[in-house]
């Protein structure tokens, strides 16, 4: 597949997003998180969404905050989705993806559980994945009371949330405690080795090689430079893709995650797992969030939602009783 050499015309501009990768750091992540909590944390803007916070106890006695999104119209027997926000594993909060929640619920009613997982600047791997798995188990155990059908639990996320989506499906497959019917890892962050052509010397806006290296080092913590980094931390290191759920993803062809996204798709196909992929020429990382009203972004989001609707009609996974 031929890659473009320049940014698509409708995605150009915005100096801030060109500069961000060069400003990205641990301290910036901490400041960004404080700002996000103070400005939009524990809020819902959409008039169509019902929002609720709950807290799940962790094994160490601390609590995981989860954000639950549902339609204001009562729905029963609908899919349950664990949605994982992006932010390089170091930044972000669940409330950032309200537009996505609104689109998913409007397309096919569902219940979305979005965990406020621990970020790497506070606790490196495996803290975030442990939180995501805790939220998944909570949804299995409590989903029916929210109107979910337990044979249609899904997982999705963008960027680092996409990487966590893949890691979570692998962990769930191996633990055999929760069955996942569908995965939606959008432009996922999967490979800490950064040896693919798109990950090397990438200077695209929003996220480039420099920011990617810093983010992986923060996430891996003491595992950094270890010869035995687990595939649950960096899913591209996995040697086994069998038994994973069907998937949908999209990616821009000038961003660092272009090659690793295509590799993941090809690995799923080699394991005879249905997967839908769309590549967008001249699109940088997170383009559909940075410029959501651009035609190329709307096309990407429509593709994602169309495949979600298809999954709601065709993909199911019975839960294992224990």
N, C-alpha and C positions, 0 to 999 in steps of 0.2 A: 504494500500500500504506500503510495507516494505521499510524502509529507509536504505541507506548505512551507514557504520560507518567510512569510510575513503575516502580520496580524490582519485578520479580516477587517475591512473598512469600517463596518458598523460597531466594532469593538475597540476602535482606537480612541486615544484621548485619556484623560484622567491621570494627571501626573502622580497623584497619591499612590495609585496602584502600581505604577512603575517603580516608585521609590520604596514601597513597603518591603520587598524582599531584602533590600540592603539595610533596612533599619531593624529587621526582625532579630529579636534577642530574648533571653530569659526574662530580663527586666521589663521589656516591652510587653511580653505576654502577661506578666503579673499585673501591670498597669491596665492593660486592655481588659482583663478579667474583672478587675475592681470596677472599672467604668461600666462594663456590661451589667454586672449585678446591680449597681446603683441606678442605672438608667432604664433597663427593661426587664430585669429579673422579676419573677413572680407576677408578670403582667400578661394580659392577652388583649390584642387590639382588634382582632377580627370579630365582627358582630355575629358571625355564624358558628363560632366555636365555643364549646363549654370547656373551661379550664379548671384543673384541680391539682393541687400539690399533695403528695403524700411522702412519708419517710419510711424507709425500710432499714431495719437494723443490720449492720455488718457484724461479722464474727468478732471484731475487736471492740464492739460496743458503740462505735460511731454510727452515723446514719447516712444513708444514701437518699438524696432528694430525687423524686421522680415527678415529672410533669405529665399529666394525663389529659389528652385532648379527645373530645367527642363532639358530635353534632349536637346542636341544641334540640334537634328533633330526635326523640328516643328511637334507637335502633336495637334490634336483637339479632343474634345469630350472625354476627359480622366478623370479618377478619380482625385479628389483633396484631399490631405492628410495634416492634421495638425500634425506635428511630434514634440514630446516633449522630450528633452534630459533628461538624468538622472543626478545624482550627489547629492543624499540625500536631495534634495530641496535647498541645500546651495551652490552647485558648478556646474560648467559646462557652456558650450555655445553651440549653435546649430551646429557650424562647426565640433564638435567632432564626429558627426554621419554620416559623408560623405559616409562611406562604406555602410551604410544602405540605404541612398538615392540612391546611385549608383545601388545597387542590386534591389531595388523596381522599379526604372525607367527602368532598363534593362529587368526585368521580365514582366512588363506591364506598358507602358508609363503612367505617371501621373505628376501632379504638386504638389510639396511639399512646404508647408509653415511652417517654423520652427521658432517660436517666441523666442526671447532672453528674456524670462520671468524673472521677478525679483526674485532673490534668497533670502532665508530666512535671510542670514547675512546682507542684506540690508533692507528687508521688509518682515515680517512674513505673514502667512495666513491672509487674502485671496489674497494677492497681486499677487502671481504666477497664481492662478486660474483665477483671473480677467483678467490677461494678455492673458492667453490661450483662454478664451472666446472671448476676443476682437479680437484675431487672427482668431478664427473660424468664427465670424460674418463678418470679413473683407473678408475671403475667399468666403463666401456665396455671398457677395455683389460685389466682384470683380473677382470671379473665371472664369466667362465666358470670360472675356477679356484676361485671361491667357490660355484659351483652355480647361477649366474644364467643365464637365457635372455636373450640380448642384444636380442631383438626386443620386450622388455617392460621397458624401463627407465622408471621413474617418478620424479617429483619432488614433494615435499610439504613443508609447514611451516606454522607458525601465527604470526599477527601479523606482525612484521618478517620472520620466516621465510616467511610466506605471500607477502609482497612480494618477497622474494628468489626464491621459487618462480616467480612470474610473470616477473620479470626474467630468470631463468635460462632459462625456456622461450623467451622472445623472443630471447635471445642465441644459444641453441642453434639455433633456427630460422634465424637470419641467418647464422651461421657454417657451418652444414650439415656439422658434423663428428660430431655425436651426435644421434640421433633419440630423442625422448621420446614414450612411448606415452600417458602420463596425467599430469595435474597435480592436486594436492590443496592449494590455498592456502586455509587456514582463516582466516577473518576477517582478510584481508590488509591490510597497511599499504602503500598504493599511491600516495597523492597528497600531495605536499609543499605544494601551493597552499592547502589547507585552506579551500576556498571553498564546499564543499557545506554544506547545512543541518545535517547531523549533526556535521560537523567544527567548526562555529562555536559558540563559547560553550557547549561541552559540559562539564558538571560531574559526569558519571557517575563511579562508583568505578573503581578500578584504573588507568584511562587516560582522561585528559580532554584538552581543547584545549591547556592549558598544557604538559602533559607531551609532547604530540604535537609542539608547536612546537619545544621544546628538542631532542627526539630528531631531528627532521628537520634542524635546524641543525647538530647534531653530525655526522650522517651525511653531509650535503652538503659540509661543510667550506668550502673556498674557493669552491665553487660556489654557496653560499648567496646568495640574491637575484639570481643570474644569470638573464638572460632566456633562456638556452639550456641549461637543465638536461636532460640526455639521458633518454630513456624507460627506459633500462637502470637509471637511478638511481631514477626515479619512474615506474613503468609506466603510471599513469593518463594520462601525457602522450603516450602512443603514439597514432599515427594509423592504425596497421595491426595488426589482430588476426587476420588471415588466417593459416592454416597452423599455428596453435597446437594443442596436443593437447586432447582432451576433459578436462573438469574436474568437480570437486565442491568445494563450499564451504558453510559455514554462518556466520551472524552474528547477533548480538543487535541489536535495533532501537533501543536507547538509547545505543549506543556511537559514538565518532567515525567508525569505519570503515564504518558501516552504508551510507551512500549510495555510497561509492566501491566497495564490494563489489557492490552491485546494479548499478552502472554497468558494472563489469567483466563481470558475468554477461550483461548486455544486449548488450555489445559482442561477446562470444563468440557469443551467439545470432544476432546480426546477420551474423556471419561464417559462419553455419551450422555452428558447432562445438557438439557435445553438452555440456551443462552441467547439473549438478544443484545446486539451491540450496534451503536451508531457513532461514527467518528465525524467531528466537525472541523472542517478545514479553516486554518487561521485562528483557531480558538485557543486562548490561554486557560490556565487553571481557574476553575470556579467562574467561568465566564457567565454562566446562566444566573449566578447570584449577583455578580458585580454589575451586569447590565441586563436585568431581567426583562426589560421591555424591547430589547433588540430582537429582530425577526429570528436570528439564529438561536437565541436563547429560548424563545417561545417554541421553536421547532424541537429543540432538545427536551424541553419540559413536556411537550405534547407526546413525544416518543416514549418518555418515561411513564407518563400516566396511562397511555394506551396499553403498554405492556403490563402495568399494574392491574388494569381492568381485565385483561386477558387472564392473568394469574388468578384473580378472584373467581373466575369461572372454571378454571382448569386444574389448579394445583392445590393438593390437599396432602396432609401428613398426619396420620393418627398418632395420638400420644401413647407413649408406653406407660402402662400402669405399674406402679411400684408400691 
